[in-house]
Amino acid sequence: MKQKTTAYLLWCGIILGLAGLHRFYLGKTKTGVLWLLTLGLAGVGQLVDLFTLGDQVDEVNRSRGYKPTGYPDAEERRESDGE
């Protein structure tokens, strides 16, 4: 299961000139290389990723069969609602 904290820490690699580390972590090798070579698409792609990274991690986890953190499934919602 991929962790959002790790992904955001890797996103901070831009400070060291290593844009795209978070994309490698999420298994997005092609865009990871693109981000490295272009410094995160001149910073624009890196900035967009700052706001979409949490959803990207959830998407990767869902594709691997994990439930996103912070979102109760339907059964848990019914139990908490007293149904």
Backbone torsions as a table, in degrees:
resi	resn	phi	psi	omega
1	MET	NA	130.0	179.8
2	LYS	-82.0	142.3	-177.9
3	GLN	-104.7	136.9	179.3
4	LYS	-65.6	-38.5	-179.5
5	THR	-59.3	-45.5	178.8
6	THR	-62.2	-42.6	-179.5
7	ALA	-62.2	-42.6	179.3
8	TYR	-68.8	-36.1	176.7
9	LEU	-63.8	-40.3	177.3
10	LEU	-68.5	-33.2	176.1
11	TRP	-57.9	-35.8	-179.5
12	CYS	-66.5	-6.8	177.0
13	GLY	-58.9	-17.5	177.4
14	ILE	-58.6	-28.6	179.1
15	ILE	-61.3	-33.0	179.5
16	LEU	-94.8	7.3	-177.7
17	GLY	80.8	17.3	-178.5
18	LEU	-112.5	62.5	178.3
19	ALA	-66.4	145.2	174.1
20	GLY	96.4	-2.0	180.0
21	LEU	-59.7	-35.7	179.3
22	HIS	-64.3	-31.1	179.2
23	ARG	-71.4	-37.6	174.6
24	PHE	-62.9	-42.9	179.2
25	TYR	-57.4	-36.9	-178.9
26	LEU	-86.5	2.3	177.0
27	GLY	85.1	14.4	-179.7
28	LYS	-99.1	72.0	-171.9
29	THR	-62.9	-44.4	-176.7
30	LYS	-62.5	-46.8	179.9
31	THR	-74.0	-25.5	174.0
32	GLY	-61.7	-44.7	177.6
33	VAL	-64.6	-43.6	178.5
34	LEU	-59.4	-44.8	179.0
35	TRP	-62.7	-41.5	178.8
36	LEU	-62.4	-43.1	-175.6
37	LEU	-75.5	-23.8	-175.8
38	THR	-116.2	12.9	-176.1
39	LEU	53.1	51.0	177.2
40	GLY	69.5	42.9	-176.5
41	LEU	53.4	52.3	-179.5
42	ALA	60.4	30.7	177.2
43	GLY	89.8	-20.7	-177.9
44	VAL	-67.6	-49.0	179.3
45	GLY	-63.5	-38.0	179.0
46	GLN	-63.6	-41.8	179.5
47	LEU	-66.2	-43.0	177.7
48	VAL	-61.1	-42.1	179.7
49	ASP	-62.4	-30.3	178.0
50	LEU	-57.0	-39.0	-177.4
51	PHE	-89.5	-18.3	-177.3
52	THR	-110.2	-1.2	-172.6
53	LEU	-63.3	-39.7	178.5
54	GLY	-59.0	-43.7	177.9
55	ASP	-67.8	-35.0	177.7
56	GLN	-63.3	-41.8	178.4
57	VAL	-64.3	-44.8	178.0
58	ASP	-59.6	-40.5	179.9
59	GLU	-62.8	-45.1	178.7
60	VAL	-63.0	-43.7	179.7
61	ASN	-64.2	-41.0	177.8
62	ARG	-62.2	-41.9	-178.5
63	SER	-65.5	-21.9	178.2
64	ARG	-97.6	6.1	175.4
65	GLY	90.5	9.3	178.2
66	TYR	-94.5	149.0	176.6
67	LYS	-85.9	133.2	178.7
68	PRO	-58.8	142.7	179.6
69	THR	-74.2	145.6	177.2
70	GLY	86.8	-1.1	179.8
71	TYR	-122.2	105.1	179.6
72	PRO	-67.9	144.4	177.3
73	ASP	-75.6	174.8	-174.2
74	ALA	-58.8	-40.5	-179.2
75	GLU	-63.7	-43.9	178.7
76	GLU	-64.2	-36.5	179.0
77	ARG	-65.6	-41.8	-179.8
78	ARG	-64.4	-40.1	179.8
79	GLU	-65.7	-40.1	-178.6
80	SER	-73.2	-25.0	178.1
81	ASP	-84.3	-5.9	178.8
82	GLY	83.2	18.1	179.1
83	GLU	-85.0	NA	NA
